[in-house]
Amino acid sequence: MTTLDEGCSTSGPERTGALGRPGDEPLLVFPGRSTPYIDYQSIDVLLSLHHPRSDAPAEPTFYVLGQVKELLFQLLYMELCTIRGLLDGDDLSQAVWTLRRTRRVIELLTTTWNVLGTLAPTEFNAFREHLGQASGFQSYMYRMLEYVLGNKNAALARPHRRVPGVHEQVQEALKAPSVYDAALGVLARRGADIPAAVLERDVTEPYPAHPAVERAWADLYRAGPGDAMFELAEALMDIAEGFGRWRALHLLTVERIIGTKPGTGGTTGVPWLRRASEQRLFPELWSARTLL
């Protein structure tokens, strides 16, 4: 197979001469038994991973969109880990830049519900039994994403405890500080009065909102735009709001398709999702607005 280095080792004009193509026509002939695009994106591997369980016409839509969501979960997790590192290093400008891109990925993720919402109840019921106990609730990439965002619940890692490799990744995400923890560290280093109980807490436990943190964000907002911390606060709110939209549309889509049936993974379905949709990431960023 052609490697990326090999593909980049020859300049444009040299490649044109080597292949004898005229003008601006695309490259049509390659050495080996593949193409650079297939090799770079692992397209042959990717497209070989679609295995719907029934002949129901709508199942490929559900199946492929599920895989798309998993890829976006992974991308979001990677981006947020990068942002956490940037905040730890006090590189606020790059952190805000990356948060803006991350918000766009969340928007893309949210649009998957627009497609899945086109499934009629009868279309979904035609293959639902083939899911068995499978549920998106069991997604380990989604669990890791929630953990890096600060929604820590150690019990929800239990489905993965017997999955080699996966268990270790989920536990690492559980035990690591969240993006919000990193942001509070920046606030403290910039002079905000953040209690030691907040900064030194057990990060595997759910985050408890604190009045001092709420006041710190409110004071920052009173200073107004133009400050790097103000930009960070708004970029974080973009993520929190975007994720709230994801959860809300998840709830509406499921209710539209299955009504109030229990979920395949054992939850109560819509009631469970409704409670989840009411949760807010980075809680003091929301409540600080009440103080202004």
N, C-alpha and C positions, 0 to 999 in steps of 0.2 A: 504494500500500500504506500502511496505517496504521503510523506510526512509533511507537517506544516513548515518545518525548516526547509525542506526541499522545495516546497511550493513558493517560498519567499526568497530563495537563493538566487533567482534569476530575475533581472529587471523586466519591465513590461515590454520594451522594444526587443530584447533578446528572446523573450518567449514568443513574440509575434513572428520573429524570423525563424525560430526553431520549428514552429508548427506550420509555417508557410501560409498564415491566414492574412487576407487583405483587409485594409481599412479598419473599421471598428466592430467587425463581426465577433461574436463570442467565441471563446475557446471551445472546440468541439471534440478534440482528440487528446487523450491523456495516456501516459504509460501505465502499465499495470492493469488490474482487473477491477478498478474502482474509479471514483472521481474525488477530487479534493474536498468537495462539499460533503459527500457521503462520509468521508473519513473524518473531517473536522467535527461534524455534528453527530457522528455515529447514527446516521439516519437508518441504516439497515437494522441496527440493534433496536433503536427506538420503535420503529414500526413493527418489529416482530413481537412486541410486548402487548399487543391488543388481543385479548382472549375473552370476548363475551361468552356467557354461559348458555344463552338461549338463541332462538331464531327470531325473537321479537324485534321488529324493525326499529324500535326506539332505544333498544339497549346500547348500541354503539355510541349514541349521543351521551348517555349516562356514563358509560364506561370510559370513554376518551376524556370527557370533561373531568372525571374523577382523577385521571392521571395528570391532566393539565394542572389541576389544583395542587397536586402533590409537588410538581415541579416548582410552582410559584411559592408554596410553603417553604421549600428548601431555599429558593432565592431570597425570600424575605428573611429567613433565619440568618443566612450568610451576611446579608446587608446589615442587619441589626447587630450582629456580632462585631462587624467592622465599625459601626457607629459607636458601640460601647467602648471599643478600643480607642477611637478618636477622642471620645469624651474623657476617658482616663488620662489621655495625653494632653488634655486641654486644647485640642485642635478644633475649636468651635466652628470655624468657617467651613472646614471640610465635613464636619459632622452634620451641619445644617444642610449643606449641599447634598449629602448622601441621603439625609432624611427626606428631602424633597423628591428625590428619585424613588425612594422607598414608598412614599405615598402614592406615586403613580402605579407602582406594582400592586399595591393594595386595591386601587381602583380597577385595575385589570382583573385581579382575582374576584372582585365583587361582581364584575360583569358575567362571570360564569353562571351566576344564579339567573341572569336574564335568559340564558339559553336553556338551562334546566327547567325554568318555569314554563317553557312551552310544552313540556310533557303533560299530556292529559292523564288524569287518574287511571283510566283504563290502560293507557300505554305503559305506565309504570307498573301497574299490577300484573301486566303480562309477563314480566320477568322478575318481579320483586322476590318471589319465593326462591330464586336462584342465589340471592344474596345470603340466605341462611342467617347467621348471626353477624355477618359482616356489616360494619358501620363506619362512617367517617370519623366517629368518635374514637375509633381505635387507631387513627393516623398518628404515627409517632413523630412525623415532621410537624404536624399541627400542634402536637403536645409541646414539642421543643420550641415552636414559635410562640406559643402562649407563655412558656416559661421565660424566654428572653424578654418578652414584653412585661413580665412581672406578675402574671396571673399564676401564682404558685399553688399547687395542690398536689402533694406527694402521692396521695392515693390514686390519682389519675395516671400515674406511671406504672401501676401494677399490671395492666394488660401486657406489658412488654418485658416482664421480668424473666421470662424463659426464652426470649429471642436473642440468640448470641449476637454480639455486636451492637444491636439496637438498644438493648438494656443499658449498656455502658454509655451510649450517646445521650439517652434520655436522662440518665442520672447526672451526667456532666452538666446538661442544660439546667436541671433542677438546682444543682448546687452552686451554679455560677450567679453572680449578681445580674440584675436586669439592666436594660437600657435606662430605666428610670432611676435605679440605684446609682448608676454612673452620672446621671444628670444632677442628682442631689449632691453627689461628691463635688461636682463643679460649683454648684451653688455655695457649698460650704467653703471651698477654697477661695471663692470670690467675696467672702466676708459675711454671707448670710448666717443667721443664728440657727443652724440645724442641730438638734440635740444628738448627743452621742448615741442615745438609744435607737435613733433612726439609722445613723451611719454604721453602727456596729451590730445591727440586728442579725438574726439568723435568716439568711436570704432564701432558705428552703421553705420558710413559712409564708403564708399570705401576707401581703403588705398591709399594715395598719395605718390608716391616714392619721396625720398628726397636725394639730393646730399651728404649731410653729412653722411647719413646712407650708401650710396654707398661707400664713402671713408673709413668708419669704417670697412666694410667688406673687402675692398681691402687691407687695412693695416694689417688686421688679416691674410689674405692669404699670404702676403709678408713674414710674420713671419715663415710660413711653417708648415708642419706636426709636431705632437708631443705636441701641445697645446690642451687643452680640448675644447676651443672655435673653433679651427680649425675642430676638430672632429664633433662638433655640427653643424657647417656651412655645412659640407659635408653630414651629416645625414639629415639635412633639405633639401638640394638640391636633395637628393635621393627621398624624398617625393614629391617635386615640379616636378621633372622629371617624376616620376612614375605617378603622376596625369595628367601630360601633355600627357603621352602615353595613359592613359585611355580615355581622351577626343579625341585624334586623332583617336584611333581605333573605338570609338563610331561614329565619323563622317564617317569613311570609311565603317563601317558596315551598317549604315543607308542608305548611298548613294548606296551601293551595292544592298540593298533589295528593297528600294522604289524609288530610283532615286531622282528627285527633287520635288516630291509631297510635299504638306504642311504636317506638323505634325498633329497628331490627337488632340494634346493639343492646337492648334491654332497658333503655330509658323510657320515660313517659312520652317522649316525642315532643309535641308542641309545648306543653308546660315546662319541660326541661329547657328547651331553646328560649322560651320567653324569659325565664330567670337569667339565662346567660346573656340575653340581649340587653338586660337592664344593668349589667356590670359595666363599670367605666375604668378603663386603663388610666393610670397617672391621676389618681382621684383628686389631689389638691389643686391640680391645674384647672379642674372643673369647678371645684367649690370656691377657689379664690375669686372667681368672678362675682360671687355673691357679696364679697367684701368691698368691691370697688364702687 
